[in-house]
Amino acid sequence: MRIRFADCELDLARHSLLRAGAPVHVEPQVFDLIACLVAARGALVTYDDLIAQVWQGRIVSDATMAARISAARAAVGDDGRRQAVIRTLPRRGVQLAVPVEADGAPTGAAARRQSIRYTTSRDGTAIAWAETGDGPPLLRGGHWLSHLEHDWDSPVWQPVLDDLSRGRRLIRYDPRGTGLSDRVLNEADVDRLADDLEAVADAAGLDRFPIYAISQSVPVAIAFAARHPERVSRMVLVNGLVLGSTAAGDRARTDTMVGMIRSGWAVPGSAFMKAVATVFMPRATPDELASFEEMQGLSASADIAAGIRTVIADIDVRDRLERIACPVLVMHSSGDSVQDPEQSKLLARRVPDAEYHLLDSPNHVLVPSDPMWARCVSEVDRFLG
């Protein structure tokens, strides 16, 4: 993919940089730093993000990081005084200060286009959201491990997005702390995450609309639907939860996961990264697993990922289930080891107008290579009409 900004062109496939049409030699770390800033499309990239994505989690000195940022500025024709292309926010991070255009999408994606914008949640957190397709609206809830740009061409998520946007206007977003949104949690809980969903719905001009949610975006959708029953027409809830491990009294499980994240997150080839991908998608192809591993580091830093898992563990929306006023389709993989299918059974029992389908799959994240994928797609299309 070729990406243009200022008078530069970055070719990710060829690992090359042109400025004013002339090639510029850059060291691999400097190229990765520029690519990281370009992928954020103007969003703040914290120093922790740079360590995770450029140095793969290895601790580096402030002087080393400053030298790489200075080299990146020189490569794109900028300097520390002007900061016309790469801007530093003291003690926070850096960001690209110019618009970004991309072309050269993978074969078959020429007709696909997404438009990315920003809105602000109730507490001031910036939330990145995207829309694609035409037709009746569908809002896809934001979940852990999300990056609007990476997901767009991911073998895990691209088929999902293509299907959901077929004949529909699909709205989706990166939750706070992840992807292109502000990489901060700001004391997040399920209600603040519902604020993020509401901010995106308002920014997209949605009045009454259906919601598609998976995993921890399920309780967020429930919180929003209980808060605004007049705005939600239908919900599809897949492999979700209503009660987190800490809220259920299993703090040890929470601490174990958080500890693993802090020690192995975004370290390429680490046993933890492979274990997470395999636990989430035991029935997946090597390409799907590799993409999922890559997405971990791009989506969030280790601290943010650990914080998100802590937030998920504290969730309890059981008291809101009876307040859901719209029809709900609940689906859950029978062998899901991330979220127990009993969570969705409880959800289906307590929501007044819910139908339940158990999918014969071990996957928490349903992928196109899973035989249950086609059934899930068919049920969603039938339910949404």
Buried (B, 14 or more C-beta within 10 A) or exposed (E): BBBBBBBBBBEBEEEBBBBEEEEBEBEEBBBBBBBBBBBBBBBBBBBBBBBBBBBBBEEBEEEEBEBBBBBBBBBBBBEEEEBBBBBBEEEEBBBBBBEBEBEEBEEEBEEBEBEBEBBEBEEEBBBBBBBBBEEEBBBBBBBBBBBBBBBBBBBBBBBBBBBBBEEBBBBBBBBBBBBBBBBBBEEBEBEBBBBBBBBBBEBBEBEEBBBBBBBBBBBBBBBBBBBBEEBBBBBBBBBBBBBBBBBBEEEEBBBEBBEBBEEBBBBEEBEBBBEBBBBBBBBBBEEBBBBBBBBBBBBBBBBBBBBBBBBBBBBBBBEBBEBBBBBBBBBBBEBBEBBBBEBBBBBBEBBEEBEBBEBEBBBBBBBBBBEBBEBBBEBBBEBBE
